[in-house]
């Protein structure tokens, strides 16, 4: 008997050079910078504003606009500078696959599960493969820039883009974002990392001001970006819509010049989000390119910028630097040497299977009373209820929306406008069909759940009831609370009262409350499971796949446990299409210094509140033990054993518990390991010292004293502990 895959955060990860967590991996951007500077010296003045702005090659305002023949219907287009061999930039959304854009290109793509589902795998190598897949499909369609790499921390689970982001923890988010970016850029295309920074809510997203101290930001959200950049070396950084400490994120000297370019020595370019530029002065504050210029009040980075550069040496120097940074990203990723063109071959079947594997590894088993799961193939009758399970699986809406061949199986408009861009859509992967294929001779029936009495009657007649419940989320729209919409909580409670052998399958973009939790036998969190999500769900329900996902966010018991029980602005900001008020009637801000760097599980540890399910939680069809944790310097080792009767995957989570006598709860490393029954493996985890330190204004600082660590089943359940005394230490720059 032998072990299988082992993935360890803090080591090479099989996707970057060793030492990546220590910020020591070779930076391809730095290597390309000299060539980029040489090209800038050859540029004529009229060429210097070609790369500094882009247009959406879509007639968004219905004016009959025409675009160059080589532009592709998508997010962005910047023309080439053929004299210098600089290729055109052709951009597409997003992190979960090549965006659908309401079918405007008359093609389709493979949808990965949502980013939060990917994070639930705790598997950087698999996330890297997913990035490589969507990057490959983008390249085959002719795109050479993918607007991927969402790494913002989940500070509020009601945030509408929670499904697009990885987690509430800076280490987990940064490592996985770096892995995804590495995969994307392996195709000789540029990936972004986004949205810098603190994009925590969609309500008033164009003007809400995130208030936070420098130290708290550096130890949380900015650390996630820093780790992701160190590991993935994205060619571009996309700045956010919101303000940070009074300044728009795309016009923030603090974020773009001081933190990103000076302190982190970032060599690539900063592109704006679409409609996030407020004036030409943003160039001096670190913005390198205006994106989707039709969505801004004016085109600032073309003739206006050229005029400034002609009159002001500061703008002239800045313009050269802007060009150098865009060219650096182009050269580092080989866009000029390996041009992308439409019509490339795509292995849709293989890509769909990869999406299914991500979904299987990301599904989290939250409850399994009486071992109701996996379902026996000999069950005589199964009632499947709700969630459009007869049609497909839910996906999140907005710029990240992906759809496969023939488009969505189900479209439910948000409102009477019927817009597909912000609508509830379901991928063509029917859980009902997949359950029937695995149920043997059992009678499988379906009720849509619209009428509770009808669902209850069918549940009462079946041996097992499976209720599919959905929580739709979208860019531009926060959810008002964490309940299930459409009366689904009442439906589940009624079905469970009629049949105690009820299993709930959640297709959600974030955490939800579960007032019915003690009444049901099983709960499966499937997230938005992507192109083959129905098959992945059925594989877990019937035991073809052993559930191994772990929660990347905390599930609170109620909104009252959150740092801001009331979502800032939700009482007065009126939605205008994408949740954007036309003009704010008054200033809107969110006080992130309430929790500071104690995001998610750290907040719960600090307050002592007991969540519904903690960060890192997840059950399996087998069992594991961890023992003999040892700490030596910034290295940990522990033995993991499969003590159950079937093969499975465990995620060993290493937490800091106490630092020099002060309580600190921080994830400092993790390792996903596959083991056969009875097999054990000793694994090593490298600790990034920044996770043990505080930001002191100019660098990182660790106090001397005893440091206590533990391997946890989750952020609350510790199983083996070890302590070490460490000396005081201060340093600047990356971890050393």
SULZI-V663893 format. One record per residue. N is the residue number from 1. RES is the residue in one letter. OMEGA is omega in radians with two decimals (NA if undefined). Layout:
# SULZI-V663893
n: (N | N)
res: (RES | RES)
omega: (OMEGA | OMEGA)
This chain:
# SULZI-V663893
n: (1 | 2 | 3 | 4 | 5 | 6 | 7 | 8 | 9 | 10 | 11 | 12 | 13 | 14 | 15 | 16 | 17 | 18 | 19 | 20 | 21 | 22 | 23 | 24 | 25 | 26 | 27 | 28 | 29 | 30 | 31 | 32 | 33 | 34 | 35 | 36 | 37 | 38 | 39 | 40 | 41 | 42 | 43 | 44 | 45 | 46 | 47 | 48 | 49 | 50 | 51 | 52 | 53 | 54 | 55 | 56 | 57 | 58 | 59 | 60 | 61 | 62 | 63 | 64 | 65 | 66 | 67 | 68 | 69 | 70 | 71 | 72 | 73 | 74 | 75 | 76 | 77 | 78 | 79 | 80 | 81 | 82 | 83 | 84 | 85 | 86 | 87 | 88 | 89 | 90 | 91 | 92 | 93 | 94 | 95 | 96 | 97 | 98 | 99 | 100 | 101 | 102 | 103 | 104 | 105 | 106 | 107 | 108 | 109 | 110 | 111 | 112 | 113 | 114 | 115 | 116 | 117 | 118 | 119 | 120 | 121 | 122 | 123 | 124 | 125 | 126 | 127 | 128 | 129 | 130 | 131 | 132 | 133 | 134 | 135 | 136 | 137 | 138 | 139 | 140 | 141 | 142 | 143 | 144 | 145 | 146 | 147 | 148 | 149 | 150 | 151 | 152 | 153 | 154 | 155 | 156 | 157 | 158 | 159 | 160 | 161 | 162 | 163 | 164 | 165 | 166 | 167 | 168 | 169 | 170 | 171 | 172 | 173 | 174 | 175 | 176 | 177 | 178 | 179 | 180 | 181 | 182 | 183 | 184 | 185 | 186 | 187 | 188 | 189 | 190 | 191 | 192 | 193 | 194 | 195 | 196 | 197 | 198 | 199 | 200 | 201 | 202 | 203 | 204 | 205 | 206 | 207 | 208 | 209 | 210 | 211 | 212 | 213 | 214 | 215 | 216 | 217 | 218 | 219 | 220 | 221 | 222 | 223 | 224 | 225 | 226 | 227 | 228 | 229 | 230 | 231 | 232 | 233 | 234 | 235 | 236 | 237 | 238 | 239 | 240 | 241 | 242 | 243 | 244 | 245 | 246 | 247 | 248 | 249 | 250 | 251 | 252 | 253 | 254 | 255 | 256 | 257 | 258 | 259 | 260 | 261 | 262 | 263 | 264 | 265 | 266 | 267 | 268 | 269 | 270 | 271 | 272 | 273 | 274 | 275 | 276 | 277 | 278 | 279 | 280 | 281 | 282 | 283 | 284 | 285 | 286 | 287 | 288 | 289 | 290 | 291 | 292 | 293 | 294 | 295 | 296 | 297 | 298 | 299 | 300 | 301 | 302 | 303 | 304 | 305 | 306 | 307 | 308 | 309 | 310 | 311 | 312 | 313 | 314 | 315 | 316 | 317 | 318 | 319 | 320 | 321 | 322 | 323 | 324 | 325 | 326 | 327 | 328 | 329 | 330 | 331 | 332 | 333 | 334 | 335 | 336 | 337 | 338 | 339 | 340 | 341 | 342 | 343 | 344 | 345 | 346 | 347 | 348 | 349 | 350 | 351 | 352 | 353 | 354 | 355 | 356 | 357 | 358 | 359 | 360 | 361 | 362 | 363 | 364 | 365 | 366 | 367 | 368 | 369 | 370 | 371 | 372 | 373 | 374 | 375 | 376 | 377 | 378 | 379 | 380 | 381 | 382 | 383 | 384 | 385 | 386 | 387 | 388 | 389 | 390 | 391 | 392 | 393 | 394 | 395 | 396 | 397 | 398 | 399 | 400 | 401 | 402 | 403 | 404 | 405 | 406 | 407 | 408 | 409 | 410 | 411 | 412 | 413 | 414 | 415 | 416 | 417 | 418 | 419 | 420 | 421 | 422 | 423 | 424 | 425 | 426 | 427 | 428 | 429 | 430 | 431 | 432 | 433 | 434 | 435 | 436 | 437 | 438 | 439 | 440 | 441 | 442 | 443 | 444 | 445 | 446 | 447 | 448 | 449 | 450 | 451 | 452 | 453 | 454 | 455 | 456 | 457 | 458 | 459 | 460 | 461 | 462 | 463 | 464 | 465 | 466 | 467 | 468 | 469 | 470 | 471 | 472 | 473 | 474 | 475 | 476 | 477 | 478 | 479 | 480 | 481 | 482 | 483 | 484 | 485 | 486 | 487 | 488 | 489 | 490 | 491 | 492 | 493 | 494 | 495 | 496 | 497 | 498 | 499 | 500 | 501 | 502 | 503 | 504 | 505 | 506 | 507 | 508 | 509 | 510 | 511 | 512 | 513 | 514 | 515 | 516 | 517 | 518 | 519 | 520 | 521 | 522 | 523 | 524 | 525 | 526 | 527 | 528 | 529 | 530 | 531 | 532 | 533 | 534 | 535 | 536 | 537 | 538 | 539 | 540 | 541 | 542 | 543 | 544 | 545 | 546 | 547 | 548 | 549 | 550 | 551 | 552 | 553 | 554 | 555 | 556 | 557 | 558 | 559 | 560 | 561 | 562 | 563 | 564 | 565 | 566 | 567 | 568 | 569 | 570 | 571 | 572 | 573 | 574 | 575 | 576 | 577 | 578 | 579 | 580 | 581 | 582 | 583 | 584 | 585 | 586 | 587 | 588 | 589 | 590 | 591 | 592 | 593 | 594 | 595 | 596 | 597 | 598 | 599 | 600 | 601 | 602 | 603 | 604 | 605 | 606 | 607 | 608 | 609 | 610 | 611 | 612 | 613 | 614 | 615 | 616 | 617 | 618 | 619 | 620 | 621 | 622 | 623 | 624 | 625 | 626 | 627 | 628 | 629 | 630 | 631 | 632 | 633 | 634 | 635 | 636 | 637 | 638 | 639 | 640 | 641 | 642 | 643 | 644 | 645 | 646 | 647 | 648 | 649 | 650 | 651 | 652 | 653 | 654 | 655 | 656 | 657 | 658 | 659 | 660 | 661 | 662 | 663 | 664 | 665 | 666 | 667 | 668 | 669 | 670 | 671 | 672 | 673 | 674 | 675 | 676 | 677 | 678 | 679 | 680 | 681 | 682 | 683 | 684 | 685 | 686 | 687 | 688 | 689 | 690 | 691 | 692 | 693 | 694 | 695 | 696 | 697 | 698 | 699 | 700 | 701 | 702 | 703 | 704 | 705 | 706 | 707 | 708 | 709 | 710 | 711 | 712 | 713 | 714 | 715 | 716 | 717 | 718 | 719 | 720 | 721 | 722 | 723 | 724 | 725 | 726 | 727 | 728 | 729 | 730 | 731 | 732 | 733 | 734 | 735 | 736)
res: (X | X | X | X | X | X | X | X | X | X | X | X | X | X | X | X | X | X | X | X | X | X | X | X | X | X | X | X | X | X | X | X | X | X | X | X | X | X | X | X | X | X | X | X | X | X | X | X | X | X | X | X | X | X | X | X | X | X | X | X | X | X | X | X | X | X | X | X | X | X | X | X | X | X | X | X | X | X | X | X | X | X | X | X | X | X | X | X | X | X | X | X | X | X | X | X | X | X | X | X | X | X | X | X | X | X | X | X | X | X | X | X | X | X | X | X | X | X | X | X | X | X | X | X | X | X | X | X | X | X | X | X | X | X | X | X | X | X | X | X | X | X | X | X | X | X | X | X | X | X | X | X | X | X | X | X | X | X | X | X | X | X | X | X | X | X | X | X | X | X | X | X | X | X | X | X | X | X | X | X | X | X | X | X | X | X | X | X | X | X | X | X | X | X | X | X | X | X | X | X | X | X | X | X | X | X | X | X | X | X | X | X | X | X | X | X | X | X | X | X | X | X | X | X | X | X | X | X | X | X | X | X | X | X | X | X | X | X | X | X | X | X | X | X | X | X | X | X | X | X | X | X | X | X | X | X | X | X | X | X | X | X | X | X | X | X | X | X | X | X | X | X | X | X | X | X | X | X | X | X | X | X | X | X | X | X | X | X | X | X | X | X | X | X | X | X | X | X | X | X | X | X | X | X | X | X | X | X | X | X | X | X | X | X | X | X | X | X | X | X | X | X | X | X | X | X | X | X | X | X | X | X | X | X | X | X | X | X | X | X | X | X | X | X | X | X | X | X | X | X | X | X | X | X | X | X | X | X | X | X | X | X | X | X | X | X | X | X | X | X | X | X | X | X | X | X | X | X | X | X | X | X | X | X | X | X | X | X | X | X | X | X | X | X | X | X | X | X | X | X | X | X | X | X | X | X | X | X | X | X | X | X | X | X | X | X | X | X | X | X | X | X | X | X | X | X | X | X | X | X | X | X | X | X | X | X | X | X | X | X | X | X | X | X | X | X | X | X | X | X | X | X | X | X | X | X | X | X | X | X | X | X | X | X | X | X | X | X | X | X | X | X | X | X | X | X | X | X | X | X | X | X | X | X | X | X | X | X | X | X | X | X | X | X | X | X | X | X | X | X | X | X | X | X | X | X | X | X | X | X | X | X | X | X | X | X | X | X | X | X | X | X | X | X | X | X | X | X | X | X | X | X | X | X | X | X | X | X | X | X | X | X | X | X | X | X | X | X | X | X | X | X | X | X | X | X | X | X | X | X | X | X | X | X | X | X | X | X | X | X | X | X | X | X | X | X | X | X | X | X | X | X | X | X | X | X | X | X | X | X | X | X | X | X | X | X | X | X | X | X | X | X | X | X | X | X | X | X | X | X | X | X | X | X | X | X | X | X | X | X | X | X | X | X | X | X | X | X | X | X | X | X | X | X | X | X | X | X | X | X | X | X | X | X | X | X | X | X | X | X | X | X | X | X | X | X | X | X | X | X | X | X | X | X | X | X | X | X | X | X | X | X | X | X | X | X | X | X | X | X | X | X | X | X | X | X | X | X | X | X | X | X | X | X | X | X | X | X | X | X | X | X | X | X | X | X | X | X | X | X | X | X | X | X | X | X | X | X | X | X | X | X | X | X | X | X | X | X | X | X | X | X | X | X | X | X)
omega: (-3.12 | 3.05 | 3.08 | -3.00 | 3.00 | 3.12 | -3.02 | 3.06 | 3.12 | 3.03 | -3.03 | 3.11 | -3.10 | -3.12 | 2.99 | 3.10 | 3.11 | -3.13 | -3.09 | 3.14 | 3.11 | 3.11 | -3.04 | -3.10 | -3.12 | -3.11 | -3.14 | 3.10 | 3.12 | -3.12 | -3.10 | -3.00 | -3.09 | 3.10 | 3.12 | 3.13 | 3.12 | 3.12 | 3.12 | -3.14 | 3.14 | -3.04 | 3.01 | -3.14 | -3.11 | 3.14 | -2.98 | 3.04 | 3.08 | -3.05 | -3.01 | 3.07 | -3.14 | 3.11 | 2.94 | 3.14 | 3.11 | -3.14 | -2.99 | -3.10 | 3.09 | -3.13 | -3.07 | -3.12 | 3.10 | -3.09 | 3.14 | -3.07 | -3.10 | 3.09 | 3.13 | 3.09 | -3.06 | -2.99 | -3.04 | 3.11 | 3.00 | -3.06 | -3.14 | 2.91 | -2.97 | 3.14 | -3.10 | 3.12 | -3.13 | -3.06 | 3.00 | 3.06 | -3.09 | -2.88 | 3.06 | 2.87 | 0.06 | -2.98 | -3.00 | -3.12 | 3.13 | -2.94 | -3.05 | 3.14 | 3.09 | 3.08 | -3.04 | 3.11 | -3.12 | 3.07 | -3.14 | -3.10 | 3.11 | 3.14 | 2.93 | 2.93 | 3.14 | -3.12 | 3.13 | 3.04 | 3.06 | 3.13 | -3.14 | 3.03 | -3.03 | -2.98 | -3.09 | -3.11 | 3.11 | 3.09 | 3.08 | 3.11 | 3.08 | 3.08 | 3.11 | -3.14 | -3.09 | 3.05 | 3.10 | 3.11 | 3.09 | 3.13 | -3.13 | 3.10 | 3.07 | -3.14 | 3.07 | 3.01 | 3.12 | -3.09 | -3.03 | 2.99 | 3.10 | -3.02 | -3.13 | 3.13 | 3.11 | 3.10 | 3.11 | -3.08 | 3.09 | -3.12 | -3.03 | -3.14 | 3.11 | -3.10 | 3.14 | -3.10 | -2.98 | -2.96 | 3.08 | -3.04 | -3.08 | 3.14 | -3.12 | -3.13 | -3.10 | 3.13 | -3.10 | 3.07 | 3.10 | 3.11 | -3.14 | -3.14 | 3.09 | 3.12 | 3.14 | -3.02 | 3.04 | 3.13 | -3.07 | 2.97 | -3.12 | 2.95 | 2.96 | 2.76 | -2.97 | -0.15 | -3.06 | 0.01 | 3.01 | 3.08 | -2.97 | 3.13 | 3.13 | 3.10 | -3.09 | -2.96 | -3.11 | -3.08 | -3.12 | -3.06 | 3.12 | -3.09 | -3.10 | 3.11 | 3.11 | -3.10 | -3.12 | 3.13 | -3.11 | -3.08 | -3.07 | -3.05 | -3.11 | 3.09 | 3.07 | 3.08 | -3.10 | 3.11 | 3.14 | 3.13 | 3.12 | -3.07 | -3.04 | -3.09 | -3.14 | 3.12 | -3.09 | 3.00 | 3.05 | 3.11 | -2.95 | 3.06 | -2.94 | 3.01 | 3.05 | -3.12 | 3.02 | -3.09 | 3.06 | -3.05 | 3.12 | 3.12 | -3.02 | 3.07 | 3.13 | -3.08 | -2.94 | -3.12 | -3.02 | -3.04 | -2.98 | -2.98 | 3.14 | -3.02 | -3.11 | 3.11 | -3.12 | -3.03 | -3.13 | -3.06 | 3.11 | 3.05 | 3.09 | 2.86 | -3.02 | -3.09 | -3.06 | -3.10 | -3.05 | 3.10 | -3.10 | -3.14 | 3.10 | 3.12 | 3.14 | -3.14 | 2.93 | 3.11 | -3.07 | -3.11 | 3.06 | -3.08 | 3.07 | -2.92 | 3.14 | -3.09 | 3.08 | 3.10 | -3.12 | 3.02 | -3.02 | -2.98 | 3.04 | -3.08 | 3.11 | 3.13 | 3.13 | 3.12 | 3.10 | -3.11 | 3.13 | -3.05 | -2.97 | -3.14 | 3.13 | 3.10 | 3.13 | 3.11 | 3.13 | 3.13 | 3.07 | 3.13 | 3.11 | 3.11 | 3.14 | -3.10 | 3.09 | 3.13 | 3.09 | 3.12 | 3.12 | -3.08 | -3.12 | -3.11 | 3.02 | -3.13 | -3.14 | -3.09 | -3.12 | -3.04 | 3.07 | 3.09 | -3.12 | 3.06 | 3.11 | -3.13 | 3.11 | 3.07 | -3.07 | -3.14 | 3.12 | 3.12 | 3.09 | 3.12 | 3.06 | 3.09 | 3.12 | 3.13 | 3.07 | 3.13 | -3.13 | -3.11 | -3.11 | 3.12 | -3.08 | 3.04 | -3.06 | -3.14 | -3.12 | -3.11 | 3.11 | -3.10 | 3.10 | 3.04 | 0.02 | 3.13 | 3.06 | 3.12 | -3.12 | 3.11 | -3.04 | -3.11 | -3.14 | 3.05 | 3.08 | -2.98 | 2.88 | 2.98 | -3.05 | -3.09 | 3.07 | -3.08 | -3.07 | -3.12 | -3.01 | 2.99 | 3.11 | -3.01 | 3.12 | -3.05 | 3.14 | -3.06 | 3.12 | 3.02 | -3.14 | -3.09 | 3.13 | 3.05 | -3.06 | 3.06 | -3.11 | 3.01 | 3.10 | -3.08 | 3.05 | -3.10 | -3.04 | -3.12 | 3.12 | -3.14 | 3.10 | -3.09 | 3.07 | 3.12 | -3.14 | -3.06 | -3.08 | 3.07 | -3.11 | 3.09 | -2.96 | 3.02 | -3.14 | 3.13 | 3.14 | 3.08 | 3.12 | -3.13 | -3.09 | -2.98 | 3.11 | -3.12 | -3.12 | 3.00 | 3.14 | -3.14 | -3.11 | 2.97 | -3.03 | 3.07 | 3.13 | 3.13 | -3.07 | -3.11 | 3.13 | 3.13 | -3.14 | 3.14 | -3.13 | 3.12 | -3.12 | -3.10 | -3.06 | 3.04 | -3.10 | 3.03 | 3.09 | -3.14 | 3.04 | -3.10 | -3.02 | 3.03 | -3.10 | 3.09 | -3.05 | 2.96 | 3.08 | -3.06 | 3.00 | 3.02 | -3.05 | 3.11 | -3.05 | 3.03 | 3.02 | -3.11 | 3.05 | 3.10 | -3.08 | 3.08 | 3.11 | 3.10 | -3.12 | -3.13 | -3.12 | 3.12 | -3.14 | 3.08 | 3.14 | -3.09 | -3.11 | 3.08 | -3.14 | 3.09 | 3.10 | 3.03 | -3.11 | 2.96 | -3.02 | 3.07 | -3.07 | 3.08 | 3.01 | 3.01 | -3.10 | -3.12 | -3.12 | -2.95 | -3.09 | -3.11 | -3.08 | -3.12 | -3.08 | 3.06 | 3.13 | 3.06 | -3.10 | -3.14 | 2.94 | -2.84 | 2.94 | -2.92 | 3.14 | -3.08 | 3.14 | 3.11 | 3.14 | 3.12 | -3.13 | 3.12 | 3.10 | -3.12 | -3.07 | 3.01 | 3.03 | 3.06 | 3.10 | -3.09 | -3.09 | 3.12 | 3.09 | -3.05 | 3.04 | 3.05 | 3.06 | 3.00 | -3.14 | 3.07 | 3.10 | 3.10 | -3.13 | 3.14 | -3.08 | 3.10 | 3.08 | -3.11 | 3.08 | -3.14 | -3.06 | 3.08 | -3.05 | -3.11 | -3.08 | 3.12 | -3.13 | -3.13 | 3.06 | 3.12 | -3.14 | 3.11 | -3.05 | 3.04 | -3.11 | 3.11 | -3.13 | 3.11 | 3.12 | -3.09 | 3.09 | 3.10 | 3.07 | -3.07 | 3.14 | 3.06 | 3.04 | 3.10 | -3.13 | 3.11 | 3.13 | -3.09 | 3.01 | -3.08 | 3.11 | 3.09 | 3.13 | 3.08 | -3.12 | -3.07 | -3.10 | 3.11 | -3.13 | -3.11 | 3.03 | 3.02 | -3.09 | 2.98 | 3.11 | -3.05 | 3.04 | -3.14 | -3.12 | 3.01 | 3.00 | -3.12 | -3.10 | 2.97 | 3.05 | -3.13 | 3.01 | 3.05 | 3.10 | 3.09 | 3.07 | -3.06 | 3.11 | 3.09 | 3.09 | 3.02 | -3.10 | 3.09 | 3.10 | -3.12 | 3.01 | -3.09 | -3.11 | -3.01 | 3.13 | 3.14 | 3.13 | -3.14 | 3.06 | 3.03 | 3.08 | -3.07 | -3.10 | -3.10 | 2.85 | -3.14 | -3.03 | 3.13 | 3.09 | 3.08 | -3.14 | 3.12 | 3.09 | 3.07 | -3.12 | 2.96 | -3.10 | 3.09 | 3.08 | -3.13 | 3.03 | -3.06 | 3.08 | -3.09 | 2.98 | 3.14 | 3.09 | -3.08 | 3.06 | -3.12 | 3.03 | -3.07 | 3.12 | 3.13 | 3.10 | -3.14 | 3.03 | -3.08 | 3.14 | -3.13 | 3.08 | -2.94 | 3.01 | 3.05 | -3.04 | -3.14 | 3.12 | -3.12 | -3.11 | -3.08 | 3.05 | 3.06 | 3.05 | 3.07 | -3.13 | 3.10 | 3.13 | 3.14 | 3.07 | 2.91 | -3.11 | 2.91 | 3.06 | -3.06 | -3.13 | -3.00 | -3.11 | -3.02 | 3.07 | -2.98 | 3.06 | -3.14 | 3.09 | 3.03 | -3.13 | 3.13 | 3.03 | -3.07 | 3.03 | 3.09 | 3.05 | 3.13 | -3.11 | 3.08 | -3.07 | NA)
